[in-house]
């Protein structure tokens, strides 16, 4: 979906990183200078992943778990967010809206 909108995106599975510990996965993603799009709430801890110290993070917070719900939120993010202008930010996308945490 991201590739169809002009973004250079790969999945954790595409990279062969499935099953990696969060810390290792984070280091690999940041080494490539990529954003992380995830439903793992642990990555939204701004004490561990402060805005401005990484390429960017999108957290999908669906009311119900499931691929369809996450894809719907991802579409919402793609349609509404100027990712290029907000590098290093943390976005939390939910049915209630979009929260953006930027570097201080």
N, C-alpha and C positions, 0 to 999 in steps of 0.2 A: 504494500500500500504506500509506504513512504517513497519507494523507488518510483512509483507511478506518478508521484507529485514532484519529482525532480530531486529528491534527496538521495544521497549515497548511503544506503542502509544495508546492513547485514544482520542476521540473527546470531544469537549465541550458538545455536546448533550449526549454522553455516560455518562458523569459526572453529567448531570442534571444542567449544568450551562448556558444553552441557555438564552439569554436575560440579562446576568449579565453585570453590568457596567465594562468598561475596567479596572479601578483600582482594583475592586474586583476580576475580572477574573485573572488579573496579579498576585495578591497576592496568590490566590489559586494555580495557576500553579507553582509559585516559591516555595510555601510551599511543593509541591510534588517533587521539584527538576527537573521539566520537561522543555524541550524546548517548545517554542510556534511557530507553523507554522501557518501563517495568511496572509491574503491579506489586512488587515486593516493597512493603511499607518501610522496611529497615533502611532502604536507601534514601528515604525522605528525612532522616535524622540530620538536621542541619549542623549539629555539633560534630558529626562524623564526616559529613559531606557539605561543608559550608559553600554557599553561593560565591562564585568568583574564583574558586580554587579548582574548577573542573570545566570541561567543555559545556556541560549542561545535563539536566536530568528532567525527565517527564515521568511522573507517577500517576498511573491510572487507578482511580479509586471507584470501582463499580459497586453498586448496591448489592449485586449478586455476582458471585464468581462465575465466569464462563467466557468462552472465546467471543461470542456474539456481543456481550456487554463491553468487553475490552476493546473490540474493534470499533464499536460505536463511539466510545470515548476517544479513541485514537483519531477517528475522523473529525470529531469536535476539535481536537487539538490542532490538527493539520489545517482545518478551515479557518481557525481563529487566531493562531499564534504566529507572530513574526519571528521565527526562530533565529534568523540571521541577525536580527537586531538585539537579541537578548541572550547572547552567549554567556555561559556561566551561571544562568539562572536555574532555579528549581521550580518546576511547574507541577501543581497538583490539579488534576483534571477529575471532576466528579459530576454527577448529575445536577448538583446544586450550583456548579459554576467552575471557574478557573481561578486558582490562587497562584500568584507569581512571587517568588522570593528572590530578590536580586542581591548582588554584593553590596555591602555598606558603602 
